[in-house]
Amino acid sequence: MKKRLNPRTGLPFQRWDKDENDRIFWSYTPKVRKSDGYLIEKWKNLESVPYNKPPPKKQKIDNPPRRLNPETGKEFKRWDLDQSSGQVFWNYEDKKPIHEGDWCYELWVDLTNTPYKKNEEPQITYLKQCSKCGEWKIRTEEFHKSKRSLDGRVAACKVCDRARNQYWITNNKEKFKKLVDERYEKNKEQISQKTRERYANESEYRKQKLVDSTLREERTKRATPPWVKREILLPFYLEAQKKTDATGVIHHVDHIVPLKHNLVCGLNVPSNLQIITAEENLKKSNKFKID
């Protein structure tokens, strides 16, 4: 059964659409015209409609605009006091979509009902029940921090939160990779700076990097057949250094089939080597395409 389309929109008629005679479309009937095979349409005059046209629904949007504090002209901060109600501002509810033209939802709490005193991180070690597994766990150790909740912690414990994230990543690998790449591109300098600071300040991190480097050298040695001499592989590393000097972009010698993988491990041989940028190599990690 076919529906005749509105020539103005190119879509099926909807209630309250008008024709050239100002008649109002009401509905398609179940009956079909024998002449052309289209559903018969029911049209009404304005005087015969049973009720007035409802106002259009407001479209809901994400990332809503935040209402400002009229006293400071800036965004509300936690502990801002509303003199008329005696409540204090707690946080903006950014994750709740709002109708277009409205302000972001705000959470206000009674001053006598706040979970901790002003400017003091709650020194609470009581147990908190996980909203997912139902187990009672230590609040300050087993739950991530959250500015949105009244007690300063998320509802689900770290174990359940990790399992949920891993489930999403497993079922959205391409989307997750895209998000990771976008985050790296957007915060490349900050990430590099934090890595350097961590390497300089954390002895355990330096030890782990040394262990990783040693294991990588051992894997490379095991993956190199006896017939492969150093002179055969050296041109790849010289070419990578040459490209680095010429372009100013660091280049690496990468193993096409990685030396360590849960499906297959490649060899350290010329046919398994390629020269790519350091950024491409880090993104690739130990992944490879199977033809």
N, C-alpha and C positions, 0 to 999 in steps of 0.2 A: 504494500500500500504506500502510495507516494503522497507527500504533502507539497502543495504549491508554495513556492518561496516568496517572501516579501521582496519586491524588486528594489526597494530602497536599501535593504541590509544584505540581501542574498541569503538569508537564513529563513527557516520556517517562521510563520507568523506567530507572534506572542500576544497574549491578552493585553488589550489597550492599544495595540497598533491600529492606526487609522488608514482608511483608503482615501481615494480622491474625493469621495462624497462625504467625508467626515464620519463615516460609520466606524464603529469600534469592533475590532475582531474579538470574538469571545472564546471560540474553541473549534477544533476539528471534530467532526462527528465520525462515528465508526463506519458510516456508509460511504461507498465509493461511487463516483459518477461513471456511468457506463461510457460516456462519450470520450473521456480522456484518461480515466483510471486514477484521478486524484481524489483524495478524501474531500467530502463536502464540508464547506466552511460555514460556521454560524457567526453572523454579524448582527450587531445591535445598534440602534440609535442611542444617542446620549441619554434621552428621556427614559429609555427602557432598561438601562443597566440597573441591577439590584443594589449596587453600592458604589461609593465614590472610589476613584483611583487611589490606591495607597501611595504614600511618598516613596521615592526610590530608596532602596537599601544602601546604607553607607558601606563603602568598600573597606575591609579591614587591611591594615598595613602593619609591617614589622618595623623595627627600629623607630619607635614613635618619638616625637619631639618631647623634650622635658620642660615642664613648667618651672619658671625661675622663682626664687625667693623674692617677693616684692620689696623686702627691706634691704637686701644686699645687691639685688640685680644679678645674682649668680645662681648656679644650681644649688638646690637644697643639700645640706650636709647632715650626716647623722648627728642627732641631738639638737638640731634646730627646733625651737619651741614655738608652738602655735598658741598664742596667748588666749584666744577665744575658746579653744577646746581643751587646753591643758595637755595636749599630746605632743610627742616629739617625733620628728621625721626619722625613719629608719632606713629605707632605701627605695629606689625607683624599680618598679617591676617591668624591666625592659623586655622580658621574654613573653609577656602577654600582648598579643596583637590588639590594636585599638582601631576604632572607626576613624576613617580619614577626617581630619579636622579636630580630633580630640587630643588631649594631652596624655602622656605616658601615665600608667597607673602608679600610684604612690602608696607606700605602706607607712602608716602612722600608728604608734602605740602609746598607751597611757604611760605617763612618766612613772607611775607607781608600779607598772607591770613590766618594766624592762628586765631582761635576764641578767644584766650586770650593770654596775654603776658607770657613770660617764667617764670616758677616757681611760677605762681599765679593761684590759683583755680578761675575759672571764677565766679565773683560775678554778675551773671545774673539772673534777676527775671522776664524776659519777658515770654510771653506765648509761648508754644510749641504745635504744632498740633500732636495728636496721630495718628499713621499710621493705626490703626485698627478701632477705633470708629469715627475718624475725628474731635473730640472735641478739642478745644484749652484749655490747662490747664497750671498751673504754673510749669515751667520747673524744678525748684529745689525741689518742694514738691511732684509732681505727677508722676515723672519718676525716675526709678532706675539709679544709676551711671553706667557708662560704659567707660572703657579705649579705646574702639575701635572706638567710634564715635567722630566726630570733636567737638561737643559741650559738650561732657562729660556725655551724658545721652542716654538711649536706645530709640528706635523709638516708642515703644508702651507704653502707660501709665500703671500705677500699676494695675488699675482695669482690663484692657484687658489682661495684662500679667498674673495676678492671674487666670482669667477665662480660659486662654489657658492652664496654668499648671494644673488646676483642671480637665479640659476635658481630658488631656493626662493621668493623674493619674487614673481617672475613667475607662478609656479604657485599661489601662496597669497596673492593680493592682499588679499582680505577679512580673512584671519587676520592678515596683516602690519599692515594698517591698525588692526585691533583692538588688537594688541600695542603699536603706537606710541601710540595714544590712551590706553591703560591706563598706559603708562610716563609719558606727559606728565601725566596726572591725578595720578599718585602722586608725581611729582617736580617739580611745577609751579614751586614757589618756588625750588628748587635750580637748575633750568634757567634761570629768569629771572635769578637772581643771577649765574650763570656767564656768561650772555650780556652782562650789564652790565659785569662785570669784564673780559671779553674786549674789549669795545668801548672801555673806558677804558685798557687796558694794551697793546693790539696795534694799532699804526699801520696795518699792512696790512689788518687786518679793518675798520678805520674807512674806509680808502680804498675797499675793496670795497663797503661799504654805501653810500658816496657814489656810486659808479659805478652800483650797482643802482637807487638813487633817481633818478639822472639818466636812465637808460634807461627807467625806468617813466614818468617825465614825458614823455619823447619818444614812447613808445608811446601814452600817453593823448592827446597832441596829434595824432598821426597818425590815431587812431581817432575823433576828434571831427569830425563833418561840419561844413561851413561854416555851415549853418543853425542849428546848436545854439549858443546864446549862453550866457554864464556865468550869466545870470539864471535860465535854465531849470534848470540843474543845482544852483544854490545851495541851494534848499529841501531837497534830500536831505541835504546836509552839515549844514545847520542842524538838521534833525530828528535826525540821528545825534548831534550834540552835545547836543541837548535830552534825548534818551534817556539819554545818558551821565551828564548832571548829575542826572537824576531817579532813576536806579537805582544809580548808583555803579559800573556795569559799562560798560567801554569799548565803544562801538559803532562800526562801520565802514560806509562805503558800498561795497558790493561789486558787481562786474560779474557778472551771472548767467552769461552766456557770456564767458569770460575774454578779455582783450585779446590774449593770447599763448597759442596752443595749436597742436599739430601737426595738428589736424584742421580747425578753423575758428577765426577770430578775431572776437570781438564788437566792437560799436561803443560809444562813450562817449555814449549817448543815454538819455533818461529811462526808456524801456521796458526797458532792459537793466540798470537799477540796482535794488538792494534794500538795506535796512538790516538788518544782522545784527551779532551781537556779535563783538568782535575774536577771541575764541577760536574761534568758528565759522568766521570768515574765514580764520584761519591753518590750521585743519584742512582747509578746502575747497581752499586753494591755488588751482591753476588747473584744477581738475576741475569738470565740470558734467554733468548728466543729459541724455541724449538720449531724448526721447519717441518 
